[in-house]
């Protein structure tokens, strides 16, 4: 592997000059810079980023921990966090936890050991309270429950209320909420609370609730839960599903069982992932501002690493997008 | 931030002892190790991975460059590469090129500068020939065209042939191939060649070919190309689409325009992404062994970094999965 000395020799300058240019601390004439750059290219020499990070005591890496990279919601999040990191001159270390507490913990420690600028967590198995002394943690799409850990989330209660009001406006009276992850975090509960509030305002009976398993969530196959819902509540005429893939699972079930959508049953999804408009029956859904939240989270991580004060909790609004399932 | 000295003081040992334990070169008694570990935990001290990587001249990072993290095929690839890297005790640095040559180049250099174990490229804007001196590059899902750069791809010709034979067996006689990226790489050309070979074997006229743009590929919205196909070739009764999202775009168009699938038109996709079975009309498609290829690529990168010789070119087979669109 070529060394700094090889580069200096080829460019006809001293090692100190090459090192000065790489550190950017002392001015080197642009003609010399060009000669050095050319020598580096010809030799295939890459300056050692790790050594420079070490000198700065910080790398330019940002860690992102997600439960899945395959799930469409998180695929969108990864895309936007990567773009935002790149815009800030940072690199992304992606960690997939499979919603396993031990993996999440190991990833968190690994990222800290690598002196990352910050860690954006969108996987919630750890007890945030225990991590409150971290100055590099940022929680995305959930509230941290601690003023010491900054977070950005979206207005889940509003999302649930918008879905409920929309289904009621369309004439639905037998409503079911399909959650994907109620046991594990409070996101689903807040959506259900908003859904109930919409019904209460109109004097309609509280919607029923059913939950899919984490395994179904990770595999993106909800047949079991959807089938059970239709067996238990055959009179259902409006379904609010807490993610688009679950909503598409309901559409698929209806197609197979010749249930007319939106005539006999209306469906509202959640997230407005790219998937919602691609699947053969485009979904009415609640749009989450994933791109805006991703950009905001990365900016917060960078600002905080630079010693600035950032908001402890930020909530983004959501809105309803009407397509073909209602 | 706590230092090595703070840990040593709290554990009641010398700095040398702590450093010995972290480097793992000299034996430290397990009782002392336990005391040090406890002190580290209490103080929130994370050993500096970067410094240790530097001593080893290699980090344990593997770079993955993809054109998109959002596109379902690449989302699947990312999921499997991350899992395989973690299994090998490595961390994944994810880079999204948006199919931009300059970004791809910048990411490649950044990864080299960070002394990654290896770079797996699934984005193909660079001239591989120029990178043939790299000992850390691995090409996934494309052939490198150079014996010096190892690659793993899948049998695209076979995939095209399987799709063609299946559509002919189902009685289709007016076939169209919808490619997504023919200009940019040879993958699509090989699939088309296989498709043509199936027709030639049965004495059927060569299928027509149309190509979607890269912009459509990245946005996963193929309305323009699909609409044009139906205008130009209204007699089409069989479509082979070079990815599942494009196939789903054809299904969506047919639903809107009341064209019966599979009665009037049969459709075969490519990739067998998770999407193929989730969309409301599950797709007949060609299964690519993404998980197996991801595992293999990571193992190759690690083996090569350890000084072992690895195959220069490996091809995985594909197979057809019949669902509801044929």
Interface residues (C-beta under 8 A of the other chain):
Chain A: X44 X46 X47 X48 X49 X50 X51 X53 X54 X59 X61 X68 X69 X70 X72 X75 X76 X78 X79 X82 X83 X86 X91 X92 X93 X94 X95 X96 X103 X109 X110 X112 X113 X114 X115 X133 X134 X220 X221 X245 X248 X249 X251 X252 X255 X274 X275 X277 X278 X279 X280 X281 X282
Chain B: X44 X46 X47 X48 X49 X50 X51 X53 X54 X59 X61 X68 X69 X70 X72 X75 X76 X78 X79 X82 X83 X86 X91 X92 X93 X94 X95 X96 X103 X109 X110 X112 X113 X114 X115 X133 X134 X220 X221 X245 X248 X249 X251 X252 X255 X274 X275 X277 X278 X279 X280 X281 X282
